[in-house]
């Protein structure tokens, strides 16, 4: 009887599962409305006191989106001050909602992926299954990062791929 050979395991294909690189911390939204006087007015002294006295430990290793859900006019420096305070506690801080957090998490994962190995002239398969949020954004960004380096790019599983790109010879 002939030995069964796993040709996929022996192939030179590099498989990328973007999910392996995603930060798993919880996402939280910080709404500035909650720290404004009457939900509308930012009083600098009160805001700075809040920044100094608030227990920021609850944001440890979280992904935080900064928003203001009221029609208040919030000065840019308020977001900057919050971001600079949260940076020591969080994985990331963005201006925006859950979708903006997810995009930044994806960008962060792609950066880690690209640093994880040399993709120069590699034959790469991007795994298609999994629970990556905003897949269209994720795989478009990953494709953009890989195209200048790889010799070929495929989507799916190593045993069943859809060709995306092949560098001309």
Number of C-alpha atoms within 10 A of each C-alpha: 3 4 5 6 8 9 10 12 10 8 10 11 16 14 16 18 16 22 17 12 17 18 16 13 16 12 19 16 19 19 16 21 19 13 18 19 12 9 15 18 14 19 12 12 9 13 18 13 11 12 16 11 9 9 9 14 12 10 20 15 18 21 25 27 22 21 16 22 13 14 10 14 10 16 10 8 9 15 17 12 13 17 19 12 14 21 15 14 17 19 19 21 24 19 17 16 18 17 12 16 22 21 18 17 23 26 17 15 20 23 14 15 20 13 10 10 9 11 18 12 14 16 19 21 23 21 18 18 13 10 9 17 14 12 15 9 14 20 19 10 15 20 19 10 15 19 18 12 16 19 18 19 23 22 21 16 17 19 9 11 15 14 12 12 16 13 12 6 4
